[in-house]
Amino acid sequence: MDLDECKISMISMISSSDYKRGRLKLPLPFNAEYANDLPAKLKLHVTSGRVWEVDYVPGSIYVEGLKAMMDYYGLRPYHLALLNYVEGGDFDLHFYTPYAVEMQYSINNDVSATEIVCTPVVEDKLCSTYQFNVVKNFLGVYNLLIQNKDLLPASYAKVLSSIKLKFVNGEALFSKKWFNFVDASNLLPGDIVAFYKTPTPFKYKVSVFDRKIVSEETLGGDVSPNSSYANFYKVITWDSLEDGELELPRVFRNNYGHTLGDILHIQLGGGYTTQFKYFSATHKIHGLFRFFGKYSIEHEDIIFFNYLGNSTFSVAVYDSQGMNHFRDITGYLRFEDFINPPCDMEIVLVSSDSEDSVTDNAEVVDNEGLFFSVILKKSHVDQHCHGVYIPSFMWPIYRNWGKRTLVRLILGERHWHVEVMRHRRQCRFGIGWDDFTFENNFTIGQRISFNFLGDLTFEVTMNA
C-alpha cells in the first residue's frame, strides 16, 4: 500500500481507565469498518524501530496488553497515540505527551515502573499540563524556576515564601499551603511552574514543566524526521474558532520558534497548500477563520503539525471521533468533497475577544463570506437536535439574532423553519433541524452548502 496515496490514520487518547487496564480504544468508525478483519495478534511499530505484539479480540473496540509498553515509555493518562494502519495486523505508532509534542522514544530510566503510581494528584498534574499546552491558548503570565530554597518542608508552618510575580498588582505571597502544593506535585529543583490567569482575580492555574524536558529545550538547527519535539498538536476550541488563532506549544517554540518567519507554509496533502501569518511576539498563527470554515473544521477537532523546516509544516486534521478529517474510511484523500479550493493566505487583525470589539465596519461581508459548506457528521443526522454550527466568520450576520431566532432553510421547492441556538459568538441550528435532515434523507458524509440570502433565509443545496 502506498501510504502517501492511501493512509488510514487515527488517534486515541489514553484515559485513566485505559492506562490502568493497559489498552487503547480504536475509533468507532475504524472499528465498524475493520474490526472483523483484524487478527488476534497485532503488531505496533514504534518510531524507534521496536515492534510490540499486543492482543485484540475481533469485534472489540480495544487493543489490549499494552501495560508493558506503557511502562517502558513512561506513558500515562493524557498521552495521545497516533496510529497509521498499514495492513493485516500492523500499525505504525507515535505517542504525544501532555506537553503537546511527540515524545522521545527512550526507556523510562528515571524511575522503575513500580515507583510510578498514577495517583489522583499525579493525574491532576498531567491534566493541568495537557490543558495548558494542548487545549488553551495561554502564554502564561509568569514562569517560576524551582530552586532548593523553594522546597522548604511543609512542617515549617511559619515560613512564608515570597515570589515576586511580574504583575502590576504587586507580589503574591504563599503561606504553608505553597509547601503542600510542592509536596503533592513532587516538585524538584530545575522544574518550571508556569502561572496563568483565570477569570477570578488573583486566582491562577499552573502547569509544571519537569526539569527533564526543560533541560532538553535547545535552539534546534536543521530539522530531520527524528528531530526532538518537531511534531506537535493542538485541540480546536471555541476561542480558536472565534479568534481564528492557534498558539504554538511552549516546548516546540522554545526549540524551533527562532526558525519561523512571518509567513508559515502549510501542506495539507495531495498538493493542497496554504499560508498563514505568524506573530512571533504572541507565538500565534493568525488568519484561520476561512480555513476552519472551508474545510468544515469544528470544535474539538485536532490539528497535528509536522515541522519540515523553513517555516513549512505538513498538517493533518482529526475529527472528534478520532479519524483523519481529510481522508475517507479507506484512507484516500477527499479534498474534492470540499466545495471550496484551499484558501489563499489571509492576514487577519483581531483586536479583542469581546463582542463589543466587532465594529460596524465588520457588518460588511463579501459574497464569499455569505456562503459555507459542511460534511455531515453522525451528530448532525442522529435526530438529537444537534444542528450544524454557523461558521464564526458569519458573526456579522448573526450577531443581532436572539437565542432562539427563527430562520428559514430553502431546499428545492420546499422550505423549513428552524430555530437557531445562540450563545455569545456560537450559533447553530436547533429545533426544527431534525425534521429538515429526516425529510431530506441526509446521511453521514454528505456535503451540503448554505447560501445566506438575507431576511433570515438560507438556500441549501446538496452536493453529489
N, C-alpha and C positions, 0 to 999 in steps of 0.2 A: 504494500500500500504506500503510495506517495503521500507522506504526511504534510507536505506543503500544499498538495492538491486537496487531500481529504484528511481531516483531523477531527476525531471525536474527542472533545475536550470538556472537562467538568471540574467542579470544585466541591470540597466538603470541609466544613468547619468541625474541628474536634471539640465536642461538648464535654461537660463534666462527666456525664454518664458514659459517653463513648470512650473517654480516657480510662475510666475505671474498668470497663469491660474489654479494653484493647481492641476497638473496632472502628471502622469508618462507614458512614452512611452514604450509599450511592444515590444520586439524584433520581427522583421518581420518573422523569421522562426517559432517562437512560435505562432504568430498571425495567420499565414497561416494555421497552423495545428489545433488550438484550439479555434479560435475566435468565431466561431458559436456555440460552446458548452458551453461557459461561460454564467452564469446568469447575469441579470441586476444589481444585488447587489453582490459585492464581499466583503469578509472578510479578512482583513490583520492582521495577528497575529504577533505583535511585540515581540521581545525577552523579554521585561519587563513583558509580560503577558497581556498587554492591546490589545483589538481587535477593529479595526476601520472598520466600514462599509462604503464602497465607491461605486461610480456609475460606470457602464460600459454599453456602447451601443454595443450590439452584432455586431461583424464585425469590430468594431473600433480598432485602434492601441493604444488608450489612456485609462488609468484608470483615472476617473475624481473624483472631490470632495475631494481632499487631502489637501486643504488650511489649514483647522483647524489642521490637523495632522502635517503639516509642521511647523506651528507657535508653536504648542505645544512642539515640539522637537527642535525648532530653526534651521530647515533645510533651506538651501539656495542654489543658484547655486553652482555647483562643489561639492555638496554632491552626493554620489552614493548609489543607492538602490540595494540590493541583494535579489532576490525573489526566493523562492522554492515553486513550485506549488504542492500542496498536492492532492486535488481532489475537484470536484464540483466548488465552487467559493472561495475556501480557499487557501491562500498563507501565508507562513512564510516569515517574512520581517526583514531584517537587514539594517542598514544605516552606511555608512562610510563617514568620514569627509574629507575636503581638506588636513588634516594632514596625510592622508593615513591609518588611523586606524579606527576601528569600534567605533562608538560614544557611549557615556554613556547615557542610556535611562532614563533621568530625565526631569522634566518640566523645560522649559526655564524661570528661575526665575530672571535672571539678568535685563531684561527689558521687557516691555509688547510688545505684537505683533505689536501694533500701532506705537511703537517707533522704531522698526526695519525696516528701509527703505533701500531697496536694490538699492542704487544709483549706477551710473556707477563707482564711486570711490570705493564703497564697493565691487562691483563685481570684479573690477580690483584687489583689495586686495585679494579676495578669489582665483582668477585665479593665482596670484603670489604664494600663499600658495600651491595650487594644483600642479603647475609646479615644485616647489622646492621639495616637498615631494613625489609626485606620479610619475612624469614623468622623471625628470632629475636625473642623478647620481652625485649630487654635495654634497660635505661635507660642503661647506661653508668655508669662509676664516676668518670670524670674527663675534662674537656674541656680540651685544650691549645690555646690560640690561638697560632699560629705567628707569631713576630716575627723581625726580622732577626738578632738575636743567636742564635737557634736554628738558623740556617742556615750556620754556620761550615763552611769547606771540609773535606772528609773527609781532606785531607792533613795536617791538624793532629792527628796521632795522639795527642799527649799531652794534648789538651784534653778535659776532662770536662764534660759538660753535666748539671747537677743540676736536676731538676724535682721539686718537692715535690708528690707525689700525696697527695690528701686521704684517706689510709687510716690505720687505727690502727697498721699495721706500719711507719710511717715513710716514708722517702724512697726514691725509685727513681733510681738513677744510671745514666746512659747513657754508655758509652765511645765510641770511634770508630765502633762499629757503628751508633750512632744516626745519624751523618752518612752512612753508607752507605744507611741507610733513607731519609734526607732526599733524597739524590741519586736513588735508584731511584724514589721516589714523586713526584719533581718537586714537592716542597712549595714553597709560596710564602707570603710574608707575608700574613696575613689568613685563611689556611686554618685549619680546626679539626681536630685529631686527637682522636677520641673513643676512649678506652680502655674495654674491658670485660673482665670476668674470664673465665677458662677453668677447667676442673676442676683444672688443675695450679697449685699455689700459686706466686705471684709471676710467673706467665706470663699475658700479656694479649694479646688480639687488638685490632686497631684498625680504625677506619673513618675515612676522610678526607672531610671536608665542604669542598669548594673554596670559595674566597673569593667567587666569583660568587653561589653560592646562599646563602651566609651573609649577604652584603650585601643580598640581596633579602628576607631574613626581616624582616617588619614585622608589627605588630599589625593584622591585617586588620579592616576595618569591615564594611559591608554586603556580602553575598555575591551575586554575579551569575553567570550562566553562564560568563563569561570571567574570573572571579576567579583570581588566581595561586594555584596549589597547593591548591585547594579539593577536588580529587579525589585519592584515594589508594587503595591496595590492600594486602592482607596475605595471606600464604600460611598455610593451616591446618596447624599442626604437631602432633606428638604432645603437646607441652606445652599447646598450645591446647585440645586435646580433653580432656586430663586436668584442667586448671585451669578450663576454661570462661571463659578470659580472652583478650583481644587488646589489645596496646599500640598506641596511635596513633603513627604515624611522627613523628619529630622535626620535620621541615620543616613538616608540617601543623600540629602542635600549637604550634609557635613562632609561626605566623601566626594561628591561629584558636582555640587552646586556651582563651584567656581568654573566648571567647564561649559556651563549653559549660556547661550546667547539670549538676545531679546526675543527671538523667534524660535519656537520649537517645531520640529518637523515630525508629524505623526503618521506612521504607516499602519493601515488597517487590514492589510492582506488583499490579495487578488489585484494588486496595482492601485488600490484606493489609498490616497494620501490626503492629508490636510495640514494646516498650520495654525498655530495659536500664539498669542502673545504671552511672554513670561516676564514677570516683575521680580527681580532678584531681591528687592527691598522687603517684599512681603512673602517671598517664596511661593507665589501662587501663579497658576495658569489661569489666564483670563480669556473671555470670549467664547464660552462653551454653550451659550444659550441655544443657538441654531443646531449645533452638533447634537445636543440632547434631544431636541425636537425632531430633527430629520431622521435620526436613527432610533427613535422611539425608546430612548434610554430613560428609565424611571427610577423612582425612589427604591433604595436597597439593591439596585444593580451594582455590580462591582467591576471596576476597571483595573486591569493589570498592565503595567508598563515595563518593558524590557529595554534598558538603555543601551543603544548601539554606539554611542559616542557622537561627537559633532552635533550636539543638540538634537539628536534624532532618536525616536522611540518607536518600537513596534508595540501595538496596543491590541488587547483582546478584552471584550466585554462579556460578563456573565450575568445572567438574569437571576431573579430571586429564588429560582428553583435550582440554581447551580449549573446550568448549561450555557455553553458558548452562544451568545446572543447573535453573532454574525454567521453562524453555521446551522444547518438543519440537523436533524437527529442522525443522519447518515454521515455527517462530518463535512459536507460540502458547503463552500461559501454561498451565501444567499443575498448578496448585496442588491441583486436585481429585484428582490422583494420590496426594497425601499424605493419609493417613487422618486425621491429627490436624489440627485447626484451628491457626492461628498461636498461639504461646504468649503467655500474659499476661506482664506484667513480673515478673521474678524478681530478687530481691536475695540473692545468694549470698555468704557469707563463707568464704573459703578461707584456712586457716591455714598450710599448707605443701605442698610438692610431694611430700614423702616418704610412703611407705606407712604409716609409724608414726603419721602425723598423723591418720589416719582413726580416729575414736573409736568406742567400742562403740555410741554413740547412732546412728551412721551405718548400723548394721545394719538399722535400721527403715526400710523402704522402703514408700511407699504403693502402692496398687494401680496407679496410673498409672505408677509407676516400674518395674513388673514387665513392662511392655509396650513393644515398639518395632516399627517397620516400616521397610523399606528398598525402594528401587527398584534392581533388579538391574542391575549393570553388566557389561561384557564380561568382566572379570576374575573375576566370580562364577560364570560359566557356561562358561568356556573349557576346563574339565577340567584345570586346572593346580593344583588343590587350594588355591585362594585363596578361602576361605570368608568370609562376612560377618563384620565386626567387631561384637562386642557393645558397645553404647554405654557410654561411661565412667560415665554416671550409675548403671549397674548394678554398679559396683565393689563395693558392699557384698554383692552376691550371689556374685561370682566371686573375691573376694579370697582365699578359703581353698582355691581349686581348685589342683591341681598343674599342671605344664607340659603334661601330656597327659591331663587328666581326661576320662573318657568320659561324654558326655551323651546324652540320648535326644530325638529330634525326632519328634513325632507329627503326621501329616497324614492326615486321614480315618480309615480303619480300619487304617492301617499305621504302623509306626514304624521308625526308622533309628538306629543307634548311630554317633555322630560324636565324634571326639576334638577337644578344644579345644587351641589353641596359645596359650600364655600367656607373656608377658614383661613383668615388672613390672606396670603397670596396663593393658597392652594385652592383649586376649583376642579371638580369632576362632576360627571353626570350621575344622578342618583335615581330617585323614584321615577319610574317610567322606563328606565334603561333596560330592565329585564324584558318588558313587553316588546321593546324595539328589537332587541337581539333575538328573542324567541321567534317572533313573527317573520323575521328575515332569515332564519336558519343560519345565523353566524356560527362559525366554528373556530377552534383554536388554530392559529397560524394564518388566518385570513387577514388580508390587508384591506383596511377601509380608510377613506380620506374624508376630511371635513373642510368645507369651504364656507367661511363666515360671510353671509350676505348682508348683514346688518339687521336691525329690528329684531334682535334676539333669535335669529334664524341661521341654521347651518344646513348647507346642502351636502348630503352624504353620498359617496359613490363607493361601490365595491370594485376591487381590482382583482383581476384573474391572477 
